Amino acid sequence: MKIAFIGYGNVGAPLAAHLQNAGHAVTLAAADPGSTKLQAALARHSGLRALAPVDAVREAEAVFLATPFLAVESALAGVADGLAGKILVDCTNPVGPGLKHGLGNAESGSEMIQRLAPSARVVKAFTIYGFENFEDNAYPAYNVKPVMMLCGKDGAAKETVSGLARELGWEPLDVGGLEQALHLEHMTLLWVRMVRMGGASPNLVWAALRR
Ligand SMILES: NC(=O)c1ccc[n+]([C@@H]2O[C@H](COP(=O)([O-])OP(=O)(O)OC[C@H]3O[C@@H](n4cnc5c(N)ncnc54)[C@H](OP(=O)(O)O)[C@@H]3O)[C@@H](O)[C@H]2O)c1
């Protein structure tokens, strides 16, 4: 699959490299060719390519958005038209002062992103943990995979993103429509508050057990 990344820092860079390793054609939307994060991401995998954002998005079938939440508006401004009908994987999390929800729970970040890119098929995924688990999600002492919850209104888009998650070693769990994104954003805050404030180990993931 052709996949573009807008943002390739702590979260985007490992996901881009792992997806390239899994056989996908991954491009990095390079707004600033001199960016140190761009150079570091490219250095991780010789198969990754940098393209101008408009070209990266035009070529892609799915676009991962992994910028700081405050940057999403400017990051999407030049490429929103190119996103028409494409899967937009929202990896961002709106974080406010005191590690509270950055939009005051008025709406989720994903719903705001859907408004900024109305013709994109937004799926919130690859959040709920810190970047350490996007680098390495192996928990070999367990016979279950760590869960990757995702949500969105387009069922086919969620199926595709679930497949990508599965390829990267997660058990995907579709938790519903995009209105569920607010709750996933709180799950991320829960993890972040436990680990970054409370001192818990970042080697901590959730699992889905069924009976
Ligand atoms: N860090 C975590 O553990 C974690 C976990 C879950 C979710 N998240 C969420 O994931 C997102 C990314 O976090 P991160 O830690 O990966 O951030 P990061 O390391 O700071 O990387 C941010 C990336 O976004 C790019 N960027 C910034 N402003 C941009 C703009 N206006 N247009 C295009 N690209 C822009 C940066 O570009 P340059 O290359 O030019 O710097 C960089 O590549 C955030 O929304 C965060 O809340 C983070």
The ligand as an SDF file (V2000), in Angstrom:
LIG
                    3D

 48 52  0  0  0  0  0  0  0  0999 V2000
    5.1180   11.1040   21.9540 N   0  0  0  0  0  0  0  0  0  0  0  0
    4.2400   10.1670   22.3300 C   0  0  0  0  0  0  0  0  0  0  0  0
    4.5550    9.2880   23.1640 O   0  0  0  0  0  0  0  0  0  0  0  0
    2.8460   10.1550   21.7380 C   0  0  0  0  0  0  0  0  0  0  0  0
    1.9990    9.0480   21.9360 C   0  0  0  0  0  0  0  0  0  0  0  0
    0.7320    9.0260   21.3510 C   0  0  0  0  0  0  0  0  0  0  0  0
    0.3150   10.1030   20.5770 C   0  0  0  0  0  0  0  0  0  0  0  0
    1.1580   11.1700   20.4130 N   0  0  0  0  0  0  0  0  0  0  0  0
    0.7200   12.2620   19.5760 C   0  0  0  0  0  0  0  0  0  0  0  0
    1.4080   12.1100   18.3280 O   0  0  0  0  0  0  0  0  0  0  0  0
    1.6530   13.3920   17.7810 C   0  0  0  0  0  0  0  0  0  0  0  0
    3.1360   13.4940   17.4410 C   0  0  0  0  0  0  0  0  0  0  0  0
    3.8970   13.4020   18.6500 O   0  0  0  0  0  0  0  0  0  0  0  0
    5.4680   13.1930   18.5760 P   0  0  0  0  0  0  0  0  0  0  0  0
    5.9160   12.9640   19.9730 O   0  0  0  0  0  0  0  0  0  0  0  0
    5.7900   12.2080   17.5160 O   0  0  0  0  0  0  0  0  0  0  0  0
    5.9490   14.6470   18.0930 O   0  0  0  0  0  0  0  0  0  0  0  0
    7.3930   15.0900   17.5690 P   0  0  0  0  0  0  0  0  0  0  0  0
    8.4010   14.0760   17.9200 O   0  0  0  0  0  0  0  0  0  0  0  0
    7.5850   16.4790   18.0390 O   0  0  0  0  0  0  0  0  0  0  0  0
    7.2370   15.0930   15.9630 O   0  0  0  0  0  0  0  0  0  0  0  0
    6.3290   15.9700   15.3570 C   0  0  0  0  0  0  0  0  0  0  0  0
    6.4460   15.9020   13.8540 C   0  0  0  0  0  0  0  0  0  0  0  0
    5.4490   16.7920   13.3210 O   0  0  0  0  0  0  0  0  0  0  0  0
    6.0580   17.6570   12.3810 C   0  0  0  0  0  0  0  0  0  0  0  0
    5.3730   18.9490   12.3260 N   0  0  0  0  0  0  0  0  0  0  0  0
    5.3130   19.9000   13.2830 C   0  0  0  0  0  0  0  0  0  0  0  0
    4.5930   20.9410   12.8430 N   0  0  0  0  0  0  0  0  0  0  0  0
    4.2110   20.6490   11.5750 C   0  0  0  0  0  0  0  0  0  0  0  0
    3.4590   21.3210   10.5960 C   0  0  0  0  0  0  0  0  0  0  0  0
    2.9070   22.5260   10.8320 N   0  0  0  0  0  0  0  0  0  0  0  0
    3.2850   20.7470    9.3810 N   0  0  0  0  0  0  0  0  0  0  0  0
    3.8140   19.5180    9.1210 C   0  0  0  0  0  0  0  0  0  0  0  0
    4.5490   18.8230   10.0160 N   0  0  0  0  0  0  0  0  0  0  0  0
    4.7320   19.3790   11.2410 C   0  0  0  0  0  0  0  0  0  0  0  0
    7.4770   17.7920   12.8580 C   0  0  0  0  0  0  0  0  0  0  0  0
    8.1980   18.2830   11.7670 O   0  0  0  0  0  0  0  0  0  0  0  0
    9.7510   18.6800   11.8120 P   0  0  0  0  0  0  0  0  0  0  0  0
   10.3730   17.4920   11.2380 O   0  0  0  0  0  0  0  0  0  0  0  0
    9.8450   19.8780   10.9250 O   0  0  0  0  0  0  0  0  0  0  0  0
   10.1100   18.9780   13.2180 O   0  0  0  0  0  0  0  0  0  0  0  0
    7.7870   16.3570   13.2960 C   0  0  0  0  0  0  0  0  0  0  0  0
    8.1530   15.5660   12.1940 O   0  0  0  0  0  0  0  0  0  0  0  0
    1.1630   14.4120   18.8030 C   0  0  0  0  0  0  0  0  0  0  0  0
   -0.1020   14.8730   18.4060 O   0  0  0  0  0  0  0  0  0  0  0  0
    1.0890   13.6230   20.0860 C   0  0  0  0  0  0  0  0  0  0  0  0
    0.1120   14.1250   20.9770 O   0  0  0  0  0  0  0  0  0  0  0  0
    2.4040   11.2080   20.9470 C   0  0  0  0  0  0  0  0  0  0  0  0
  1  2  1  0
  2  3  2  0
  2  4  1  0
  4  5  1  0
  4 48  2  0
  5  6  2  0
  6  7  1  0
  7  8  2  0
  8  9  1  0
  8 48  1  0
  9 10  1  0
  9 46  1  0
 10 11  1  0
 11 12  1  0
 11 44  1  0
 12 13  1  0
 13 14  1  0
 14 15  2  0
 14 16  1  0
 14 17  1  0
 17 18  1  0
 18 19  2  0
 18 20  1  0
 18 21  1  0
 21 22  1  0
 22 23  1  0
 23 24  1  0
 23 42  1  0
 24 25  1  0
 25 26  1  0
 25 36  1  0
 26 27  1  0
 26 35  1  0
 27 28  2  0
 28 29  1  0
 29 30  1  0
 29 35  2  0
 30 31  1  0
 30 32  2  0
 32 33  1  0
 33 34  2  0
 34 35  1  0
 36 37  1  0
 36 42  1  0
 37 38  1  0
 38 39  2  0
 38 40  1  0
 38 41  1  0
 42 43  1  0
 44 45  1  0
 44 46  1  0
 46 47  1  0
M  CHG  2   8   1  16  -1
M  END
$$$$
